[in-house]
Each structure stands twice: as C-alpha cells, then as structure tokens.
Amino acid sequence: MRLLRYSINITLDGCVDHRQMPADQEGHRYWADNLARADALLFGRVTYQMMEDAWRPPASDAMPDWTQPFARTIDAATKYVVSGTLDKVDWNAELLLGDLGKSVRQLKEAQGKGLLVCGVTLPTALADLGLIDEYEFMVQPRVAGHGPTLFAGLANPLDLTFVSREEFSSGAVAMRYKRKG
C-alpha cells in the first residue's frame, strides 16, 4: 500500500499563498527530491493549473537553471487531477472521477513509493476522509499578513506524531508528521 503525503510551504503566520514563498536553490532541491519520492502527484484543479502554467515546458525553460531539476521532476511525474469542472487534462495527467474517497483509496492500494498531494482545498477533503498518512510543512521565515491558510473548515482536529525536521540556511524548517492511529 502506498502512503499519501501532504506537502506544502507555509509562512510563520499560516499563509499558503505560493506568491509569498521565497525561492532559492536549496528549497528547490528539497522539493525536487520530495517529488521524486512519490510515484504520482494528486492535484485539485487550481493547483494543477497553477503548476502546469509554471512548470510545463516551455514555461519552465525560462526559469533559472537551479530550478530545472524540480521542473524536470514535476514535468515527468504522473498526475491525478480532482476536478468537477475540467473535461480533460494532459501533461501526464488523468482526471479522477467519481467518489473521491474510493478513487484515492484505489490509488493508495497500488504498489509503489507513494503519492504526494499539495494545495489547499483537496488536502482538507482528504484529511476529513482520513486518507493522508503524512504531513510535511516547510515553514518559511516570513510573516505574510494574509491568507489563504491551511485546513479552513476541517471537520475534526488532526492529531499528528512528529517524525523529523530539516533546517535550511534560509531559516526555513521542514517538519514531517504522521497521522496518529
């Protein structure tokens, strides 16, 4: 059974707006390695379109050289997209249709390294269903002063167990937790 990990950048005050996250070589290397630890990525529509606009060639070709390992990794990854509004996807992607819980459980039951989800809305729905096994937050040394924030509207609190932390020269700290129980 594959584990489902949720990974995201977050500011000290809880903002997850990607435009508020500083970009550096060390962070991009970390996220490229993180993506490579999964067999497939799970995106909601908004995150899928945002990532596709930024990282699908030729858009990613205009990025700095140090972002290219991340660009190549995300471009090559298998992607599953949850959307009620998209008719089709490409970029190594397929739509997940039907019951979200059933579809994700089927993905988790397959053999492999694991699944990775990012974004804001989809992870909240998956957390409510008890389907996320690990949570990873890269806390950036920044106060944004606005949202969006994580897990707005979560039905029940999440009890987590600390797994590990990694500190970066930028002052960012990546912390991993697993779901209790």
N, C-alpha and C positions, 0 to 999 in steps of 0.2 A: 504494500500500500504506500502510495506517495503522500508525503506531508504537504500541506498547504501553508506557505509562509506569506505573511503580510509585511511588506517593507515600504517605508516612506520617510522622507525628510520632514522635519518639523522644527519650528523655531522655539525658543525658550518659552514664549507665551502661547504656544499651541497652534500657530498658523501653519497651514499646509499648502499655501499658495506657492506653486513652483516658481513663480517670478520673484519671490522673496528669498530664494535659496542661493547662497553664493556658490559659484562653480570653481573648482580647482582640480589640478591633476590627481591629487591623492584621493579626493572624493570620487572622481570619475573612475579611477582604477578600482576602488572599492565596489562601486555599483556594477561595473562590468563583471567582476568576479562573482558578485552576488547573483546577477542574471545567469551566469554560466553554471551555477549550482542547481538550476531548475531545468526540467525538460520542456516546460511550457509556461507561458505567461497568461494570466487571466485579467482581462480589462473590461471595464464598463465602457460605454460609448465615448464619453467625454475624454477619458484617459487614453483610449485607443486613438482617437482622432488627434489629440494633442501630441502623443508620441509619434504617430505617423507623420504629422506635419514637420516635426523637428528632426526625426532620426531616419526617415526613409530616404535613401538616395534619390535624387541628387541633393536634397536639402542638407543632409548630414555632411556632404562633401565640402560645404562652405564653413563647417565648424573647425575650430583649432585642431591641429594634429593630435594633441593629447586627448581629445575626445573620441578619436577614431576606434580604439578598442571597444569602447562602450557602443558606439554606432554600429560596428560590425556585429557585435554580440546580439544587440536587440533586433537588428535587421534580419539576422538568420534565425531567430527564435520562432518556435511555433507559438501562435497566439490564439486564444479563445476569447471571443467578444460577446458580452451580455448586453443586448440592446432590444428595446421594444420599438425602435424607430428605424434602424438600419435594415435595408433589404439584403445587402450583400457586403462582404468585406473581402479584401485580398491582403497582400503583404504577409504571406504565410499565416493567414488567419482563417478561422471559421466562426460562424455565429453559433452560440449556444442557445438553442430554442427550447421552449417548454419549461417545465418545473426547474427552477434554479437549484434547489437542494438536490434533486435527483441527478441533474446533469453534472454538478460538481462532485457529488459522491462517486459517480461513474468515472470521472477523470481521476479522482484520488485512488480508486481501486486498481487502476492500471499500474503496471510495473514501471519503475523509473526512479530518477533522482528526486523529483519533487515538482511542485507547482508554486508559482510566485504570483501574488496579486498585489496591485498597488492602486492608488486612487483614494477616493473618499466615500462615495455612496455605496458602491458594490461591496467593499470590505465591511461596512456596517451591516448590510444584509447577510453577508456570510458569517459574521460574528454572531448575529442573532440566531443563526441556524446551527451554531456550534461547529462550524466547519473549518475554522482557521486553527491550525496547530501551533504555529509560532508567530510571534510579533516582533518586528525589528524596527526600531525608531532611530534614525540618525538625527540627533538633536544638534541644531546649528546654533552657534553663539550669536544669536540675533534676536531682537525683540521687534516684531513687525507692527504691532499695534492694531491688527485687524485679523479677520478670519479668511477663509473658512477654517474650521477646526475639525478634529477627528471625532468620530462616533456620535455626532449630534443625533439624538433620537434613539440611541441604543436602548433596547427593551430592558436589559438586565446588566448589572455590573459584570465586568470581566475580571476574574481572579487569575493572576499570572504568577509564574515562578521565574525568577531571574536565572538566565543561562550564562550570559557573557557580556562583556563590554570591550570596546576598542576605542582608543583615543587617537585623535588626529592632530597634526601640527597646527591646523587652523583653529583648534579649540573645539571642534565638533566631537561628539561622542556617539558611537553606535552602540545601542543596547538591545540585546536579544532576550526574549521571554518566551516561555511555552505556556500553553493553557493548562491550568490545573485540572486534574481529574481525568 
